[in-house]
Amino acid sequence: MKKKTVAMLLAAVMALTSLAGCGSGSGSGESASSGQTAGTEAGTEAGAEAASNFNAEGYPIVNDEITLKVMLAIRDTDTMIAPEEMPAVQRLDELTGIKTEWEVIKGSDWDTKLNLMFASGEYPDVIIAPNGQVDDEEYGVTQQLLIPMDDLIEQYMPNYTSRRDAEDDDPTVSLVASDGQTYSVGYLVGQNINTNQHYFINQTWLDALGLETPTDVESLTEVLRAFKTGDPNGNGEADEVPLEMGLDTGFYGIRYILPLFGIPCDPDKWIYIDNDKQVQFAATQDGFRECMEWLNMCYTEGLVDAELLSQDLNTIETKLAGGNVGFFTAWRLIAMAWDEGVAKDAVFWMPDTEATSCYRYLEVARPGAYITATNENVEATARWLDAMLETEMQFSLYYGEQDATDGTGWAYNENGKIDSINDGTVEVRNYLDCNTMFWAPGKYISDTFNMPEQRTEKTDYCLQSDEAGIIQKYSNDYLDMAPLTSEQLQSITLKETDINNAVVENIAGFVSGGVTDESWNSFVSLFDGMGVADYVKMYQDAIDTMELE
């Protein structure tokens, strides 16, 4: 979505709801409205004191020290020293004049403690949670316990806005709530990629059998048959796995075979947006049936792993690491779990057919930080969040100290770009890692960071796919940005679970038992009773309000 259409989108979104604006805040009676809280309201003594202490530009942010209470979500696997003791955090405190007190919460405890916190009426000043979900519809739009950030971002966050505005497509459109306002500062580690669906074929086996690279599903099928019968690994045994995959196993699952049959299925939903901006239910499309029929043929002929229907992701990766595989789908080859397995023989494969439609991935922000309604220093907090994004500060908080010698950190290379020298071996970290705020859209990270080989590999695959025209026109990611209310989102959670269970269960039956007109018609009619038509229409109505280009 181009930046020039964002204003049109927001206007359309706000026309859908009467919830625009923010009224009362917490149970203490303090209030919040677009960029304003009780701490900065004219006529209050605390607000006047905060205003006189605040510097809109330069450092320090405040003349007399203030304290911000920060609630931080971290991954369960992370072990770190107290944030107050981290060198980068201490420099941030000194630079800004703002002392920080941190409450660190593991991911497995996050939802429970977040909900208890909001129920208690005692809130931190800021929530940093790129690795923990916060429902901005519930706590922002409905309860008004989070404040809208739009005005604060424009006035006080130049690091954030300059990187956002440098992009051709606005990466923050994903943060807009149903009332047209934004309740969070975004988090983004850009990679300059546009799809997560790639296909890989064993070039060593092709060469061993004197086979040409297949160009479509028909010629791919013949190659898989040759892999099965031609002993391409040369061990004299019929032990090759022509096609390795699982049932619903992420990058290795059936969702990533569907694009070969024109269904740009994404990792989460069974709906997609077609070239005419229409929301389609994937499981009842002709291409879906064709894919099921092809997979049943592969299953019957032994062209696909016989454990397809039962194996999990770890089992598939173990088999890929063994290297005895002819064709598979994956995120990339380098720095995966099979560097000594299929990676040494496999090459990127791209079908030469207009029928292919891979899911278009948008590099958009996910929510990173929120300011609560009881914060008495919202302007200072916004500037403090932006100070976290100063380039050297940001990378120190993410990787560790500049020029460190303990297996952590980062350094400038001879081209003036940043290299990560963090080898990931330090068990107890003195930096926040990916739990910190990080704002690096594609152009910024390309100009600033020396991308590792695995990132440039992925970017190259994406560029080739885009040039070949095999990626869908309108990304399914817009479905996650659709202006749905909190009530609508709650209503679809169970529905999507039921839909997914029904689809996956029937896929298993189709793959193992085949597809007949009778079984297909029964499958299609199944979704009539599940309210799928209303589910699709709800998304369609929301997409219609968005000015997709």
N, C-alpha and C positions, 0 to 999 in steps of 0.2 A: 504494500500500500504506500503510495507516494506521500511525502510530507504534506503536499498541498491539499490532499484530501482529508487530512486528519481533522481539521476544523469542521468540515462537512459531516464527517462521521460522528464527531462529538455532538454536533447540533442534532443529528438524527437520533442518536442515543438518548439525549436528554428529552427529546420530544416524546419518548416512549414512557416516561415515568414522571411521577410527581414528587419524587424523592430528592430532587436537586437541592443542594445546600445542606448545611449541617447545623443542627440546633443544639440541644443540651448534650453535655458530655457525660461525665461519670456521675455516680450517685452523690458526689460531693457538691453538685450544683454548678460546677464549672462548665463552661461551654466552649465549643469550637466551631468556627466557620472558616471558609476557604482561606487558609493561611493565617488564621487568627485563633488564639486561645485565651483563656482567662489571664494567663501570665502577661499578655501584651495588650489587653483591652484598656483603652483610655479610661481614666477615672479610677483605676485601682492602684493602690500604693505599690504593690508588688510589680505590676506592669510598668509603672513609671520608673521604678528602680532598674528593672531589667533593661528597659529601653535606653536609659542613660549609660548603662554599663556596656552596651553592645556596639561593636564596630562592624559596619556593613561591608567594609573592604579591608584587606590587609590582615596581618597578624600582629598581636594576638586577636582572637575573636572577641574576647571580653577583657576589660581592663582589670577588674577584680575577679578572682577565681570563683567559678561556679562548679557545681558537681552535677553530672548527669548519671542517672542510673540506667544501665544497659542490660537488657535481657538478650542473651545470645544462644542460638541453637547450634549445636555441633553434631557431627556424625557419631554414632555409637563407637566406631573404631578409633576415634581420635583421642589421644592422650597429650595434654599440654600443661605447661605451667600456668599459673593464674595470669589472666590478661594484664592485670596491673603491673606484673613483673616483666612483661615482654619489652625489649628495648624499643621496638617501633611504637608500641602503645605509649610508652613513657615519653618518647619524642613528640608524639601527637599531643599529649597532655601539655607538654612544655610549649609547643608551637602555638597552640590555640588558647592557652590559659584556662582550659576546661579539664577538670579532674573527672575521671570516670570510675564508677563502681560497677563491676560486672557480675551478673548472675549467669552462670554457664549451665546449660541444660542439654543432656544427651537426647538424641533423636527419639529413642524409644519412650522417653518420658515427656516429650515435647507437648503433644496434644493435651494430655491430662493436666500438666502444670500451666499451660497457656489458658485453658478454660477455667481452671481454678483461680488464676490471677485475675482474669476479667470479671469473674463472679465476685471476687473479694472487694472490688472497688479501690484496691491499692495497686497502682500501675507503675511500671518503670517509665522513664522519660522516652526511651527509644527502644525499639525491638529490632534486632538484626537477625534475620532468619532466612538466608538463601537456602539453607538446608532444613528448614522447618516451615510448614504451611501455616498461614494466617488467613482466615476467611475475611477478606475485605468487604464482601457483601454484607456479612452478618455484623462484624465489629465496626465497619466503616459506614456503609450506607444505612443500615438498619439501626444499630445501637449508637452510632456516632461516638464510639470510644477511640477511634483513630481519626486523625484530622486529614482533610484533603491537602495534597502536597503541591498542586499545580503552581500556585503563585509563589510559593517558597522556592520551588525548583527554578523558576524563571528568574527570580530576583537574586538568589543567594548561592546557586550551584553552577558556576561557570565551567568547571571541569566536566561536569555531567552533561550540560546542555551543548557545549561545543562539540563533544564527541558524538552526541545524538544527532546534531544538525549536520554533521559531515557525511552522514550516511545517505544514500539514495532513497532508501526505505526507512521510515521511522521505526526503530526497534522498540519503542516504548508504547506502541499502540496496544500491545498485549496487556498493559497494566490498567486500562480504562475500565472503571466499574460501570454498573448499569445506570447510574445517575449522571454519567458523563464526566465524573471527576476521578482523579488518580490519588490513591491512598498510600502509595509506596514509592520508594526510590528503587530503580531497577538494578538487577544483577545480570551481567552478561560476560561470558568468556567467549569471544567470537572466534570463529575458525574459517570464515569465508567458505561455507559449505551450503549446499542447497538440497541435498537429499541424503537419506540414511540407507538407501537400498542399492546395493551393488552385488554383482554376480562375478564369481571367480571360477575359472576352469583350469584343469591340470595340463599345462602346456607340455610338460615332459611326457605325459601319456599320449597326447596328440602326436607329438614327434615320433614316439616309439611305434605308433601304429600307422604313421604316414597319413594322418587325417588332417583335412582342412578345418580351420576354425568355423564352427557352426554360426549361422546368421540369424536363425529364428527358432521357434519351438520345434518345428518339424525336423530341421537338421540337427538340432540339439538332441532330440530323441534318438536319432540314428547314432550319434556319437556316444550317448549313454549305453546303447546296446553294444557298441564296439568295446567300450570300457569293460563291460561285464564279461564278454566272451573272448576278448583278444589278448588277455594276460599282459596288459600294458606295464605292470610292475616287474614282469620278467621272472617271477619266482616259481612259475609252473603250477600255481594253484589259482583256483577261481575264488580269490578272497577279496577282490577289489569291491569298493563301494562306489558305484557310479554317481549317485546323488545322495548327499548327506543333509539331513534336515530333521526337524521335530514338528510336533503338532502346533503348539502355541508357545514357542520358545524364543521370543524376542527376534533378534536379527537372523536366526536360523530357522524361523518358523514359516508356516504356510502363508501368513500375511505378506511375506516378501517374495513369494512365488506369484501371487495374484497379479502384480503389475505386468507380467508377461502376457496376461490375458485382458489387459486394459482396465484393471481395477486398481486404482492408486490407494490401496488400503494403508491406514496409518497404524501406529502401535497400540492405540487405545480404543478407538471406536470402529463400528462397522458401517459408518457413513462416510461419504466423501463429497466434494464439490466438483461438478463436472465443468466442461468448457463454457457452458451457458449459465454459470453461476447457480445451478440447481443442485440442491442437496439430494443425493441418491443413497438408497440403502444397498450396500455392497452385496449382501448375501443372496439377493434375489435377482441379480443381474445375469444376463446370458454368459458373460465372461467368467462369472463365478462358477457356473455349472461346467463350462468348458474346462476350467482349471481342475475341478473335482474329477472330471472324466479322465483328464490326462494323468493326474496323480494316481487314480485307481489303476490305470494301465501300467504306470511305473511300478506300483506296488505288486500287481499281479505278475509282472514279468521279472520282478526282482531287481529293478533298476534303481530303487531307492532303498535306503537302510530299512531292514525288516523291523527294526525297533522304532520306526518313525512315530508310532502312536503312543509310545510309553516313555521314551527317553527324555530326560530333562536337559537343561542347558549345560550343566557341568559334564554330563556324559558325552554330549555332542562335541564340546571343546576338547575333551580327552581324545576322542576319535580323530578330530582334525589335527591334533598334535601328533597323532600316529602317522599322518601323511598319506594314508592309503585311501584317498578320496579323489573323485574325479570332478565334481561340480558342487558348489555350495554358495550360499548367500552370507554376507557379513558386512560389518561396518567398514573394515579396511583389512590389510594384511599385516602391516608392520606393528610391532608392540602389542600384539594380541597374545592369546594363550597358546599359540602354536608356532612360534618363531622357528623352531627346528622341525616343524611338521609340514603341512601343506604350503606354507609360505614360500618355501624354497622352490616349489614346482608350479604354483598357481600364478595366473595372470588375470588382470581385469578383463571381464568379458561384457560386451555391450551388444544387445540384439539390434540388428539392422531391420527394424520393422516399425511401422507407424502404429501398430496395435499396442505397443508397450506404453504404459503410463505409470511412471514411478511417483511416489508421494513427494511433493515439494515441501522441503523443510525450510522454515523461516527462522533466521537467527534473530529472535526477539527476546526481550528481557523477561526474566521471571522476577517476582517480587523479592526485594532484598532487605529493605529497612522501612520501618514505620515510626511515626511520632504519635504518641498517645495524647488524649484530650486533656490530661491533667498536667502536661508539660508546661512550665512557666517560662521557658526560654526557647520557643520554637524557632525563631530566626537564628539564634546561636546554634541550635541543634542542626538545622539545615546546613549551615556553614561548616559545622564540625563533620558532618557526613561527607561534604564535598572535599574537606581537607584529607579525609581518608583516601580520596581518589587522586590526589597529587601523585604523579607517576612513580617517583621513588618510594613514597610512603606506601602506595598501593602494592607494589611488588615486594616490599619488605614485609608487609602484613601477610602477604600470600605465600611467599617463598622463604622468608628469613632475611637475614641481614646482607647488605651489599658486601661483596668480596669476602664472605665468610669462608672459613677453612674447616668447618666441622661437618661437612656433608649437607649443609643447608645453604640457602641464600641465592643470590643472583649477581650478575656482573655485566658491565658494558663490554661489548666486543669491539673489534677494530673498526666496524662500520657504524659504531654509535648506537647499535641496537642492544636490547637486553637479552642476555642468555640466562636461562635457569641453570644454576650449578647445584640445585637441590637433587640429591640422589634418592630421597625418600626413605633412607635407612634409619634416620634418627627416630627413636621411639617416643621420647618426651619432647615435644616441640616448644620452641620459644617464639612461635609466630602463630597466627590464627589459621593459616592454611586456607582452604576453600570456604571456610566459614566466615571469612571477612567480607566486607563490601568490595566488589571488584566490578569495574565498569570499563569493558574493552570491546566495543563494537568492531566489526571486521576491518574497517579502514584504519582505525587507531591501532589495533593490535598488529596489523601488518606493517605499519610504519614504525612501531615501537619495539616489538618483540621479535626475536629471531625464532621463527616457528620451527619446532623439531620435525624430523623427517616424517614421522607418522602423520603429522598435521598436513604437511605439504602433499603427501601421498593422497590423502583424502580429498584435499582441494582439487588436485588434478583430476581425480575420478569425476568429481562434481562438474568441473568445467567441461569435460568431454561429454558427459551426459546431457548437460544443458545445450551444448552446441548441436548435439544430435537430435534434440527435440523430443526426448523420451521422458521428460518430467512434466507432471500435470501443470496446467495453467494457473489455477487458483488453489492455493495451498489449503489442505485440511486444517492447518493450524488456525485459520480464521474461525473455525468452529469453537476453538477454545477462547477466542476473543469475542465471540458473539455476545451482545448485550442481554444476557439472561439475568433475571432477578434471583435473589437468594432462594426464594420459594421454588422457582423453576429448577434451579440447580439441585436442590434437595430432592425434588420429585423425580429427577432422571437418574439419580444414583442407583437405586434398586433396579430400575428399568434396564439400565445399561448392563448391570450384572446379569440379569435374567436373559437379556439378548445375547450377551457373550457366551453364557453357558449353553444356550440353545444352539448357537452357531457352531461352537467348537465340538459339541457332542455329535451334531449331525455331520460335520466334516469328517470326524472319525469313522462314522458309518459309511459315508460316501467313498472315502479312500479305501477302506477295507472291503466293502461290499458292492461298490459300484453305484451308478445313478440310473434310475429308470424314470420314465415319465410319471409313473405313479408316485415314486418316492420323492421326486422333485416337486410335484404339485402339492404333496402333503407338507413338504418342508416350507414352501412358499406360503401356504395357507396358515401355517403355524404362527406366523408373525402378525396375521390379522387379529388374532385374539390377544396379542401382547401390546396392542396400541402403538405399533411401529409407525403407522401412518401419521398419527398425532405427534409422535416424537420427532419425525422428520419435518413435519410442518412447523413445529415450534422452532427448530433450527433454521428452517427456510425463512420464516418471518423475521428472525433476527438478522440473518445474512442479508436480507433485502434492504435493511436499513443502513448497511455498510457500503460505502462507495468503493467497491473493489475495482481495480484497474487491470 
